[in-house]
Amino acid sequence: MQQINNIGRRKTAVARVYLRPGSGNITVNNKDFKVYFPSDVLQIIVNQPIELVSEMGKFDFFVNVKGGGVSGQAQAVRMGIARSLVESSPENRSVIKKEGYLTRDSRMVERKKFGRKKARRSFQFSKR
């Protein structure tokens, strides 16, 4: 097995994940993922699909992520990792799919409308 490429998206964050056999390192934008995602919650989100299929020390993940905020980027990385784990061994698909890691969360920010302050908020109304 050589390298597996996959993509994960969430809001405007896009993560490109490259899976290779290795010792369990996760590198995000040429940094260790614990440096890139300093919060424990975000680190747990990134690790969820790997712990679920118990493949903790078998693969190295190289991730390029851009766009969005930190939380959206972590969820995009999780989706990319889950997709690459399914591609590496298809028997993991049912377990990962049940947890919802393969489902693209399609919620996006609603666009701003003209004549309004934001998407739905209108300007303050003054009766007099």
C-alpha positions, -999 to 999 in steps of 0.1 A, spaced: 0 0 0 13 34 -9 -3 68 -3 -41 74 -1 -55 109 -8 -88 121 5 -106 154 11 -128 165 40 -149 196 41 -169 216 67 -184 251 62 -155 268 43 -127 246 56 -111 222 32 -87 195 45 -66 173 21 -55 142 39 -26 119 28 -25 85 45 7 65 45 18 34 66 38 46 95 40 51 133 8 71 140 20 107 134 -6 133 124 9 164 108 -13 194 100 2 221 78 37 209 86 31 211 123 22 184 148 -16 183 152 -12 190 190 5 223 182 -19 232 154 -50 223 175 -40 233 211 -74 226 225 -80 192 239 -115 191 224 -102 197 189 -75 170 194 -102 145 204 -123 154 173 -93 148 151 -85 114 167 -121 101 169 -121 80 137 -87 65 144 -96 54 179 -130 41 166 -113 16 143 -84 11 167 -57 18 142 -38 41 165 -1 34 156 -4 20 120 -7 51 98 8 85 94 -15 113 83 -2 144 64 -29 171 63 -31 204 44 -61 224 57 -72 259 48 -102 281 51 -128 285 79 -121 286 117 -103 262 140 -133 241 148 -145 237 112 -109 228 102 -108 201 129 -141 186 117 -129 187 81 -97 169 91 -118 143 110 -139 137 78 -108 133 56 -92 109 80 -124 88 82 -126 87 44 -90 76 41 -94 49 67 -124 35 49 -104 35 16 -75 17 33 -98 -11 47 -134 -12 35 -146 -33 64 -143 -2 86 -170 16 66 -200 4 86 -185 13 120 -173 48 108 -206 55 90 -227 46 120 -209 74 140 -216 99 112 -180 107 103 -185 101 66 -215 125 64 -208 159 50 -223 186 72 -238 209 46 -247 238 68 -232 270 55 -235 306 65 -265 323 49 -257 351 25 -264 387 34 -295 402 17 -296 437 3 -317 462 24 -308 443 55 -280 445 81 -271 408 80 -288 377 65 -321 382 84 -315 411 108 -331 443 94 -322 478 104 -338 492 135 -373 504 129 -382 539 143 -419 547 144 -413 584 150 
